[in-house]
């Protein structure tokens, strides 16, 4: 009898321990799910705010003449030569297998879109020690980049970082820069667009014809400045 009673108590104890463990695990799972839910909600809110902040900006001036880099053809080129044209800039590094690959695929789709036939594209590497002109030429060939309309640049890392600072993007060594930068004919950034956001790419498609219609003397007050009915710059 005593042995049976001990066995019963052991079973009860084991059941209690198992129940407590299950209860603890469930509570931790609920707490973790709640934390994750809050993080997702906070991230979505931040992304919604960012959509306004990064696309609706006053013109951002960039000192193009102070940047000379080497194009994939091996020849140096001053960014000042881009003045007078509407162009879209991006930053990437060729060894990135995911985000940069998707970024370049988005740029390639825009490059092949008839709406952008009068737009130039400029891709700058953030891994210049590895991404030589020869390497960039191979990347351009894979993407089907027209050498007259889609330029690929490498240069000194310090200059690339400095370009990022002027353009207000984080262009450090092998940093992922998810924003496309839309430049007007005066060499000013008129909008930033997340390459993986369909709504922002749609906004880019609306803005490009406006900038193409602008002359060099147009003032350009923020995104959508080609619409002369908008007389005040959008708030960043």
C-alpha positions as CSV (number, residue, x, y, z in Angstrom):
1,X,0.0,0.0,0.0
2,X,2.8,2.4,0.9
3,X,4.4,1.7,-2.4
4,X,1.2,2.4,-4.3
5,X,0.7,5.7,-2.3
6,X,4.2,6.8,-3.2
7,X,3.6,6.1,-6.8
8,X,0.3,8.0,-6.8
9,X,2.0,11.0,-5.1
10,X,4.9,10.9,-7.7
11,X,2.3,10.8,-10.5
12,X,0.5,13.8,-9.0
13,X,3.7,15.6,-8.6
14,X,4.8,14.9,-12.1
15,X,1.4,16.0,-13.4
16,X,1.7,19.2,-11.4
17,X,5.1,19.9,-12.7
18,X,4.0,19.2,-16.3
19,X,1.0,21.4,-15.8
20,X,3.1,24.3,-14.4
21,X,5.6,23.9,-17.2
22,X,2.9,24.0,-19.8
23,X,1.3,27.0,-18.1
24,X,4.7,28.8,-18.0
25,X,5.5,28.0,-21.7
26,X,2.0,29.2,-22.7
27,X,2.4,32.5,-20.8
28,X,5.9,33.1,-22.3
29,X,4.5,32.3,-25.8
30,X,1.6,34.8,-25.2
31,X,4.0,37.4,-23.9
32,X,6.4,36.9,-26.9
33,X,3.5,37.1,-29.3
34,X,2.3,40.3,-27.7
35,X,5.8,41.8,-27.9
36,X,6.1,40.8,-31.5
37,X,2.7,42.3,-32.2
38,X,3.7,45.5,-30.7
39,X,7.0,45.5,-32.6
40,X,5.2,44.9,-35.9
41,X,2.7,47.7,-35.1
42,X,5.5,50.1,-34.2
43,X,7.4,49.2,-37.4
44,X,4.4,49.7,-39.5
45,X,3.8,53.1,-37.9
46,X,7.4,54.0,-38.5
47,X,7.2,52.9,-42.1
48,X,4.1,54.9,-42.7
49,X,5.8,58.0,-41.3
50,X,8.9,57.2,-43.3
51,X,6.9,57.0,-46.5
52,X,5.9,60.7,-46.1
53,X,9.3,61.8,-44.8
54,X,11.4,60.2,-47.6
55,X,9.2,61.0,-50.6
56,X,8.0,64.5,-49.8
57,X,11.1,66.7,-49.4
58,X,12.3,70.1,-50.6
59,X,15.0,69.9,-53.3
60,X,18.2,68.6,-51.9
61,X,21.2,70.2,-53.5
62,X,24.3,68.1,-54.3
63,X,27.6,69.5,-55.4
64,X,27.9,67.3,-58.4
65,X,31.1,69.0,-59.7
66,X,33.0,67.9,-56.6
67,X,32.5,64.2,-57.5
68,X,34.5,62.4,-60.2
69,X,34.3,58.6,-60.3
70,X,35.3,55.9,-62.7
71,X,32.5,54.5,-64.9
72,X,32.4,50.8,-65.9
73,X,34.1,51.7,-69.2
74,X,37.2,52.6,-67.2
75,X,37.0,56.3,-67.9
76,X,36.7,59.0,-65.2
77,X,33.5,61.1,-65.3
78,X,32.4,64.1,-63.3
79,X,28.9,64.0,-62.0
80,X,28.6,67.5,-63.2
81,X,28.1,66.1,-66.6
82,X,24.7,64.8,-65.5
83,X,23.4,68.3,-65.0
84,X,20.7,69.1,-67.5
85,X,19.3,65.6,-67.3
86,X,16.8,63.9,-65.1
87,X,18.4,60.9,-63.5
88,X,17.8,58.2,-60.8
89,X,20.6,57.2,-58.5
90,X,21.0,54.1,-56.5
91,X,23.8,52.5,-54.3
92,X,24.6,48.8,-54.1
93,X,27.4,46.3,-54.1
94,X,27.7,43.4,-56.5
95,X,28.4,40.7,-54.0
96,X,25.2,41.3,-52.1
97,X,23.0,38.3,-53.0
98,X,19.6,39.5,-51.8
99,X,18.7,43.2,-51.3
100,X,21.0,44.7,-53.8
101,X,20.0,42.1,-56.4
102,X,16.4,43.0,-55.9
103,X,17.3,46.7,-56.0
104,X,19.0,46.3,-59.3
105,X,16.1,44.3,-60.7
106,X,13.8,47.2,-59.8
107,X,16.1,49.7,-61.5
108,X,16.3,47.4,-64.5
109,X,12.5,47.3,-64.8
110,X,12.4,51.1,-64.7
111,X,15.3,51.3,-67.2
112,X,13.3,49.1,-69.6
113,X,10.1,51.0,-69.1
114,X,9.2,53.4,-72.1
115,X,8.1,56.0,-69.5
116,X,11.8,56.3,-68.5
117,X,13.4,56.4,-71.9
118,X,14.6,59.9,-71.4
119,X,15.9,59.3,-67.9
120,X,19.4,58.3,-67.0
121,X,20.3,55.8,-64.2
122,X,23.3,55.9,-62.1
123,X,24.4,53.0,-59.9
124,X,27.3,53.7,-57.4
125,X,29.0,50.8,-55.6
126,X,29.6,51.0,-51.8
127,X,32.2,48.2,-52.1
128,X,34.7,50.0,-54.4
129,X,37.7,47.7,-53.5
130,X,35.9,44.7,-55.0
131,X,33.6,46.3,-57.5
132,X,36.2,47.3,-60.2
133,X,35.1,48.7,-63.6
134,X,35.5,45.2,-65.0
135,X,33.3,43.7,-62.3
136,X,30.7,46.5,-62.8
137,X,30.7,45.9,-66.5
138,X,29.8,42.3,-65.9
139,X,27.0,43.3,-63.6
140,X,25.7,45.8,-66.2
141,X,25.7,43.1,-68.9
142,X,23.7,40.8,-66.7
143,X,21.2,43.5,-66.1
144,X,21.0,44.5,-69.8
145,X,22.0,48.0,-69.0
146,X,22.3,50.4,-71.9
147,X,25.7,52.1,-71.5
148,X,24.3,55.4,-72.7
149,X,21.4,55.4,-70.2
150,X,22.6,53.4,-67.2
151,X,26.0,54.3,-65.7
152,X,27.9,52.3,-63.1
153,X,30.5,54.0,-60.9
154,X,33.3,53.0,-58.6
155,X,35.7,55.4,-56.8
156,X,37.3,56.2,-53.5
157,X,35.2,55.1,-50.6
158,X,35.7,58.5,-48.9
159,X,34.1,60.1,-52.0
160,X,31.2,57.6,-52.0
161,X,30.6,58.3,-48.3
162,X,30.7,62.0,-48.9
163,X,28.3,61.7,-51.8
164,X,25.9,59.8,-49.5
165,X,26.1,62.5,-46.9
166,X,25.3,65.2,-49.4
167,X,22.4,63.0,-50.7
168,X,21.3,62.3,-47.2
169,X,21.6,58.5,-47.4
170,X,23.8,56.2,-45.4
171,X,26.3,55.2,-48.0
172,X,29.0,53.5,-45.8
173,X,31.0,50.5,-46.7
174,X,28.7,47.7,-47.9
175,X,25.7,49.5,-46.4
176,X,22.3,48.6,-47.9
177,X,20.8,51.8,-49.4
178,X,17.2,50.9,-50.2
179,X,16.2,54.4,-51.5
180,X,16.2,55.5,-55.1
181,X,17.2,59.2,-55.5
182,X,15.4,61.2,-58.2
183,X,17.5,64.1,-59.5
184,X,16.2,67.0,-61.5
185,X,18.0,68.8,-64.3
186,X,19.8,71.2,-61.9
187,X,21.3,68.3,-60.0
188,X,19.1,68.4,-57.0
189,X,17.3,65.5,-55.4
190,X,13.6,65.9,-55.7
191,X,12.5,62.7,-54.1
192,X,13.5,59.4,-52.4
193,X,11.7,56.2,-53.1
194,X,12.0,52.8,-51.5
195,X,12.8,50.3,-54.3
196,X,10.6,47.6,-52.8
197,X,7.5,49.7,-52.1
198,X,5.0,49.6,-54.9
199,X,3.2,52.7,-53.8
200,X,6.4,54.7,-53.8
201,X,7.5,53.4,-57.2
202,X,4.0,54.5,-58.4
203,X,4.8,58.0,-57.1
204,X,8.1,57.9,-58.8
205,X,6.3,57.1,-62.1
206,X,4.1,60.2,-61.6
207,X,7.0,62.5,-60.8
208,X,9.3,61.6,-63.6
209,X,7.2,63.2,-66.4
210,X,6.9,66.4,-64.4
211,X,10.7,66.7,-64.0
212,X,11.2,65.9,-67.7
213,X,8.9,68.7,-68.5
214,X,10.9,71.2,-66.4
215,X,13.6,73.4,-67.8
216,X,16.9,74.2,-66.2
217,X,15.5,77.4,-64.8
218,X,12.5,76.0,-63.0
219,X,12.7,76.4,-59.2
220,X,11.4,73.0,-58.2
221,X,9.6,73.2,-54.9
222,X,9.6,69.7,-53.5
223,X,8.3,66.5,-54.9
224,X,5.7,67.3,-57.6
225,X,7.3,70.7,-58.2
226,X,6.6,70.3,-61.9
227,X,3.0,71.0,-61.1
228,X,3.0,74.8,-61.1
229,X,-0.2,74.9,-59.0
230,X,2.0,73.9,-56.0
231,X,3.8,77.0,-54.8
232,X,5.1,75.9,-51.4
233,X,7.7,73.2,-50.6
234,X,6.4,70.0,-49.0
235,X,7.5,69.5,-45.4
236,X,10.1,66.8,-44.8
